[in-house]
């Protein structure tokens, strides 16, 4: 690819007016070196392997447990009666878990989009 035309190759085209064939340029995208799929560590270091899927699942479980415990604590604890007591705890329990689920799903969707774009990119090369 060290020619003067960059990523374009020159191919002779049809002759116009019976003379010399006119050159036509065809684009050839640069090749990307693919990391071996057998080497997990190389994929991890080069950001080809996404580990966030498993991490976000564990973070979701941990967050849901903590939100549920805090909701139940505020529902039935005398200390939190000043802050709404039972109803505030119920709101934390329902809305907290719902918003946490939505946050985790959004993160997973973003990583799946990145994975899909990477897959499309690897199919075009």
C-alpha positions as CSV (number, residue, x, y, z in Angstrom):
1,X,0.0,0.0,0.0
2,X,3.0,2.2,-0.4
3,X,1.9,3.4,-3.8
4,X,1.4,7.1,-4.6
5,X,-2.4,6.6,-4.7
6,X,-2.7,5.7,-1.1
7,X,-5.4,3.1,-0.4
8,X,-6.6,3.2,-4.1
9,X,-5.5,0.6,-6.7
10,X,-5.2,1.5,-10.3
11,X,-7.0,-0.7,-12.8
12,X,-7.2,-0.1,-16.5
13,X,-10.7,1.0,-17.6
14,X,-12.4,1.0,-20.9
15,X,-10.7,3.0,-23.7
16,X,-12.4,6.2,-24.7
17,X,-12.3,7.1,-28.4
18,X,-10.1,4.2,-29.4
19,X,-7.0,5.4,-27.4
20,X,-5.3,4.2,-24.3
21,X,-7.5,2.7,-21.6
22,X,-8.3,5.3,-18.9
23,X,-7.2,4.2,-15.3
24,X,-10.0,3.6,-12.8
25,X,-9.3,3.8,-9.2
26,X,-10.9,1.3,-6.8
27,X,-10.9,1.9,-3.0
28,X,-9.3,-0.9,-0.9
29,X,-9.8,-0.2,2.8
30,X,-6.7,-0.7,5.0
31,X,-6.5,-4.0,6.8
32,X,-6.7,-4.3,10.6
33,X,-4.6,-6.9,12.3
34,X,-7.0,-9.2,14.2
35,X,-6.1,-10.4,17.7
36,X,-6.2,-14.2,17.9
37,X,-9.5,-15.4,19.5
38,X,-7.5,-18.0,21.3
39,X,-5.6,-15.5,23.4
40,X,-8.1,-14.1,26.0
41,X,-5.4,-12.0,27.6
42,X,-4.4,-10.3,24.4
43,X,-8.0,-9.6,23.7
44,X,-8.4,-8.1,27.2
45,X,-5.3,-5.9,26.9
46,X,-6.4,-4.6,23.4
47,X,-10.0,-4.0,24.6
48,X,-11.4,-6.7,22.2
49,X,-12.9,-8.7,25.0
50,X,-15.7,-7.0,26.9
51,X,-15.7,-8.0,30.6
52,X,-18.4,-5.6,31.6
53,X,-21.3,-8.0,30.9
54,X,-20.4,-10.2,33.8
55,X,-19.3,-7.3,36.0
56,X,-22.6,-5.4,35.5
57,X,-24.6,-8.6,36.4
58,X,-22.9,-8.9,39.7
59,X,-23.1,-5.2,40.4
60,X,-26.9,-5.4,39.6
61,X,-27.4,-8.2,42.1
62,X,-25.3,-6.4,44.8
63,X,-27.1,-3.1,44.2
64,X,-30.6,-4.7,44.2
65,X,-29.8,-6.4,47.5
66,X,-28.5,-3.2,49.1
67,X,-31.5,-1.1,47.8
68,X,-34.0,-3.8,49.1
69,X,-32.3,-3.8,52.5
70,X,-32.3,-0.1,52.8
71,X,-35.9,0.1,51.7
72,X,-36.9,-2.5,54.3
73,X,-34.8,-0.9,57.0
74,X,-36.4,2.5,56.4
75,X,-39.9,0.9,56.3
76,X,-39.6,-0.8,59.7
77,X,-37.0,1.3,61.6
78,X,-38.0,3.9,64.1
79,X,-35.0,6.1,63.1
80,X,-36.4,6.6,59.6
81,X,-39.9,7.5,60.7
82,X,-38.8,11.2,60.6
83,X,-38.1,10.8,56.9
84,X,-41.4,9.3,55.9
85,X,-41.2,5.9,57.5
86,X,-43.1,3.1,55.8
87,X,-44.1,5.0,52.7
88,X,-40.6,6.4,52.1
89,X,-39.2,2.8,52.5
90,X,-41.7,1.5,50.1
91,X,-40.8,4.1,47.6
92,X,-37.1,3.3,48.0
93,X,-37.9,-0.4,47.6
94,X,-39.9,0.0,44.4
95,X,-38.5,3.1,42.7
96,X,-34.9,2.4,43.8
97,X,-34.9,-1.1,42.4
98,X,-36.7,0.0,39.2
99,X,-34.2,2.9,38.6
100,X,-31.3,0.6,39.4
101,X,-32.5,-2.0,36.9
102,X,-33.0,0.7,34.2
103,X,-29.5,2.0,34.8
104,X,-27.9,-1.5,34.5
105,X,-30.0,-2.3,31.4
106,X,-28.9,1.0,29.8
107,X,-25.2,0.2,30.4
108,X,-25.7,-3.3,29.0
109,X,-27.4,-1.9,25.9
110,X,-24.5,0.5,25.3
111,X,-22.0,-2.4,25.5
112,X,-24.2,-4.5,23.2
113,X,-24.2,-1.7,20.7
114,X,-20.4,-1.5,20.9
115,X,-20.2,-5.3,20.4
116,X,-22.5,-5.1,17.4
117,X,-20.5,-2.3,15.8
118,X,-17.3,-4.3,16.4
119,X,-18.9,-7.3,14.8
120,X,-20.0,-5.3,11.8
121,X,-16.6,-3.8,11.5
122,X,-14.9,-7.2,11.6
123,X,-17.2,-8.6,8.9
124,X,-16.3,-5.7,6.5
125,X,-12.6,-6.4,6.7
